[in-house]
Amino acid sequence: MDEHVPRAITIGLRLRGIDVITVQEDNFSSKSDPELLDRAVSLKRVIFTHDDDLLVEATKRQHAGQVFYGVIYAHHLRVSIGTCVKDLEILARFSNIEEIKNQVIFLPLKK
């Protein structure tokens, strides 16, 4: 979980048995977007974010052919916490890291 993701999303996923780590728990708060993506690569984890700037960095990496393990994005004013939890649970249960690798996925999954 990126730095500004509401705690309710993390809690909702954990209550559903989804393995989640926050940047705060990983002692990676206030790091730059490139540093966050590099850390996620080292952990082989996808990042969930509300941050538009992280999308820019992910796009740069896609164009440069740099590996990252995926970014899932939801606009904080357009996607509810409940929808984020539901959609993130679906992605965690029914996809694997190789399917999301080098991808940017936008929530909600279904409009």
N, C-alpha and C positions, 0 to 999 in steps of 0.2 A: 504494500500500500504506500502510495506517495504521501508526502507530508501533510497535505491539506484535506485528505479524505476523511469524512466524518467517522468518528469512532463507532457509530451505530452500524455502519457497513461491515467493519471488521468483526464486531460482536455477532452480528447476524450470520455472517459466514461461519464463524467458529461454532456457533450453536448448531449449525448444520453439518459440522464435522469437516469443514474445509480448512486446509492448512494455509494459514495467512501469517505473514510477518510484516510489520510496519517499519518504515525508515527510522522511527523513534526507537523501536526495540532493537534495531540493528545498529544503533548509534551512528546513523547516517543523516540526521536532520541537518538542514541548511546546506546540503551539498548541491553542487551544480547538476543540471540535467545530464550532461555527459558522464559525470561521476556516478549518478544514480543508475544510468543504463549500464555502465561498466560493472557496477556492483551486482546488478541483476544478472548479468552474463556470468559473473563468477559464481553466483548462487544457482544458476539455471532456473531463474524465476521470471515470470511475467510481471509487469508493473501495471497497476490500476491507478488512474489519475483523473483529476479534473483540470489539470494544467495544460493550457494551450501550447506553452513553450516546449513542453515535453513532446508534443506532437511534432513540432518543428524539428527537434533533434532526432526523433525517430525517422522522419521523412529524409533527413540528411543522410542518416545511416542506410536507409533503403537505397537511395541513389548512389551512395558510395560503395555499396555491397558489403557494408560492415555488419557483422552478426549481432543481433540482439534477440532476446527471447520473447519479444512481443510487448505491445503496449495496448491496454484496454482503456478507452476514454469515454467518459460521460460528462456532458455539460452539467454543471451543478445546479443550474436553474431550470433545466429542461427534463431531467431524469430524476425521479424520486429515489429516496434511499431504498424503499422496498423493491423497486424495479432493478436497481443496481444489485441488490443482494440476490434476487431471483436469477437475473441474467448471469451474474458472476458464478453462481452455483452451477448453472447449466454448463457454462464453459469449463469449469473445473472438473465436473463429472464426466462430460461427454466429449472432451477434446484432449489431445495430448500436447506436450510441449513442442514437438516437431511440427504440428499443424499450425501452431500460433507463432512459431519462430519467424522473425523478421516481418511480422504483420502488425498492422494497427487495426484494432477492432473498435467499432463505435457502438455504444449502447444508446437507446434500447436495441435489443436484437431484433425485435419485431415492432413494426409501427402500426 
